[in-house]
Amino acid sequence: MFSLQGDEQRSRLWRFGKIQIFIAIGLLPLTLVLFQQASLIAPLANFVAVPVFTLIIVPLALLGASALLLFPDGLSPLFFDPALWALEYVWRYLEWLALMKHSLWTQHRPPMWSWICALIGVALLLMPRVWPGRWVGLVWLAPLFLLHPARPGHDGELWFSQLDVGQGLASVVRTRNHVLVFDTGPRFSASFNTGDAVVLPFLWRQGVRKIDMLIISHGDNDHIGGAHAVLKYMPTDRVLSSIPEELPGASTCQQGQAWTWDGVHFQVLNPQNNRSPKHNNSSCVLLVRSRYGAVLLTGDIERQAEIRLVSEYGNRLRASILVAPHHGSKTSSSRSLIQAVRPGIVVFASGYRNRYRHPHHTVVARYKNTGIKMYWSSRHGALLFRIGAAGITVFSHRQRQGHYWHRKP
C-alpha cells in the first residue's frame, strides 16, 4: 500500500490492478535467480483469480463444509456446486493465459551481485509516485538482463556437459554459437521426467534459448523419456534419432552424417542401418572432435557394435573423453574399444545404487587398469568438461555446489 501513496483519487479497480503489477515486479529478481524464468501473465492471472477466490470460491467452500457438518442431508451442494462452477471457469481462463505464446520469460541464472542490484532497483521502482528519481531503479535492474553467461569463446573450443539424470543419459555439447543435446534421460511418470526437471533448467540456466540439434540415441526410456518435454518447451532446429517415428519432425540417425560448427566437427558413426531400431546396437554414436580434443558419445551399444566400430574406424575413434557405452554394463566397454579410443577420461552415466549395478565392477577394473581417470554422475553429479587451448578443465557440480545431503553419512 506504501507504493500507492499519491493514487488515492484513482478507482479501487485501478489500484488493485497496479498492486498486481507491483507484486510481479517485486518477485522478478527472486524468480529469475531460483527458477531462471518469470511469468509475464501473472498480473492478468491474479487480477481475475484473486477476487474470484477471495469473494466466491473460498467463502462458498467454507459454507459448504459447514453445511456438510451441520446438515448432512444435502444442503452442502447448494454451496459446493457454484464454487466448483467458478473454479472451473477460472481454471479455463488460467489455461488460456498459459497457452499464450510469450507467457513465460526464461533466461540464464544471473550472478548474485546483479540480483542485489535488482533488489535495489525494485525498491526504487516501488516507491510512491511522488518519490523523486524512482525511475533510476531501471538502471539498477539492467544488469539482471544484460549480462550474458559464459560460453565457449573461440572457434575450436568445446564444452561437454554430462547431466545427472539418475539411471539414464543426457548430455549437452556447446560450441561458440551452437548447442547439441544428446539424449534426455528417463520419464518416471506422466507428470515427471528429467527433460522437465533437469535438461530444460540446465539449458535455461546456461542462457540457451534454442537447440540446434537434438539426438536421441535409441528408444529406451532412460534415453528418450524427457525428449517430448524438451521439444515442447525449447525451440529445436533439427532432431536425429534411430527411432524417428516416435519424435515429431525427426530424421533418421545414420552412419556417415557429418557437419562442422565453429571449428568443431561432428560425425555419426552408428547405426549402419535402421533394421532393429529398438536394439541397443542401433544406438546413435556421435564423435565430436576439435583441434583441442574429442568426445565419443556411444549410447547403449554393446560388444557387437563396438567390434564393428573398431574394425571400421580403428584409431580414428581416438577421443579425450569417452562416455562409457550402456552406462558401464558388463556387455560393453570391450578391451578392443578401450584400446582404440584410448581416452584420458571415462564418464559413467548411472544412477546411485541403480538396480542394474552399473557400472559393472569388471568394467570399472578394466578402465582402472588402463590408467583412465573415471567420473561417475552418481558420485560427482553433473559434470562440465571445458576443452580448449589450455587442455581439459573438469567441473563437478557436487564438489563445487554440493549440499550437506550429498555427503555420505
Secondary structure, DSSP 8 states (H G I E B T S, - for coil): -GGGTT-TTS-HHHHHHHHHHHHHHHHHHHHHHHHSEEESSHHHHHHHHHHHIIIIIHHHHHHHHHHHHH-TTT-THHHHHHHHHHHHHHHHHHHHHHTSTT-EEE-----HHHHHHHHHHHHHHTS-TTSTTGGGHHHHHHHHHH-------STT-EEEEE---SSS-EEEEE-SS-EEEEEE--EEETTEEHIIIIIHHHHHHTT---BSEEEE--S-HHHHTTHHHHHHHS-BS-EEES-GGGSTT-EE--TT-EEEETTEEEEEEE-S--S-TTSGGG--EEEEEETTEEEEE-TT--HHHHHHHHHHHGGGG--SEEE-GGGG-TTS--HHHHHHH--SEEEE---TT-TT-SS-HHHHHHHHHTT-EEEEHHHH-SEEEEEETTEEEEEEHHHHH--GGGS--
